[in-house]
Amino acid sequence: MFGYEFYIDPSRCIGCHSCLQACEECETHRGKSMINFDFIERRESITSAAYVCWHCDEPTCAQVCPADAIKKGDDGIVHSSLKPRCIACSNCVIACPFGIPKMMEPEQQMMKCDMCYDRTSVGKRPLCATVCPSQALAYVKPENIARRREKPTNIFYFGEQKVTTKVFMMAPAERDAIALDVIDYMWEKKHELAAPIE
Amino acid sequence: MNWLRRSSSEPLWKEEFSVRTADERYVTRRQLTKFLVLTSFGMFVGNLWILLRSLFYKTPTFPRQTVARLGEIPVGGVKLFTFPTQDDHCILIRISENEHVGYSQKCTHLSCAVYYSQESNRLECPCHKGFFSIADGSVLQGPPPRPLPRIVLEKRGDELVAVDIKVS
């Protein structure tokens, strides 16, 4: 939109939580943060990663929705569930390969990052990208991101499933796509669990 | 209903549960034409049915029924009766020495029972103040949309006989 694209580089994330706070200021879901924030290998490191919805070209969340509540606009933004339709079944929460949708229990509605639709639809930058001090979340023009050492990619493989997205992930320059084996990441070997902290 | 669908290679569930907002209300020209043809055909058949019904409609005839004897009620007096069935309540009023009128007692607004008001000489419905003329049952004021159905009376010797209902 307006020549800007969203780029996520978790290796730049310093874990400052600015994006989480800024997201709560968004007009479309005030008081609720839609940023997904994770500590990676928390026991061994302080590495963190903040990321927003990837806005898939063929959104799995919308495909599995039994109530026809999740819609993708012409500009490629996958919106929060439509309140009159959402039945709070959490199908999307389970199905999304990135783990983005959030079930808001008090509202009984799924809500997710809509890339600050009130701002990006009129040419402004999303709030998280405006506050990120290390530009791990960056909303810039493609020629600006090309100066970085990493290369943006929007092709993901989750086992057999190929997902192409609107939002780009910064990957090592020699990689064209990012392949993730979720089950492998979730697997914890016995000795790993028993290993003492050094 | 496959023939009403737009021609596409997508399975039905993808069409019904479209992911894109623009697809949700998208109707092809062919679909619209089919819809128009179908609905106008439906309207035509419906109108034909109404036409045929009115052509072959037979006015129902009612069994004659003795309502009262002449002089049974005084001038300005009232007698309640049922005609043509036990569930159709009617009111008979003697408005002058030789004149009797009969009306259905069911108000045409919401079916309350109307009564005869002697001092204002009209039929009144107490529910919503609907007043009917005593002369022909027409609405004088209030919400009733139609006049009261009139019972056609005949004199047979010294008896009054209800023969028909006139709905106007």
Chai-1 contact restraints between the chains, C-beta under 6 A:
chainA,res_idxA,chainB,res_idxB,connection_type,confidence,min_distance_angstrom,max_distance_angstrom,comment,restraint_id
A,A62,B,V19,contact,1.0,0.0,6.0,A-B,restraint_1
A,D68,B,F17,contact,1.0,0.0,6.0,A-B,restraint_2
A,K71,B,T21,contact,1.0,0.0,6.0,A-B,restraint_3
A,K72,B,V19,contact,1.0,0.0,6.0,A-B,restraint_4
A,K72,B,R20,contact,1.0,0.0,6.0,A-B,restraint_5
A,G73,B,T21,contact,1.0,0.0,6.0,A-B,restraint_6
A,D74,B,A22,contact,1.0,0.0,6.0,A-B,restraint_7
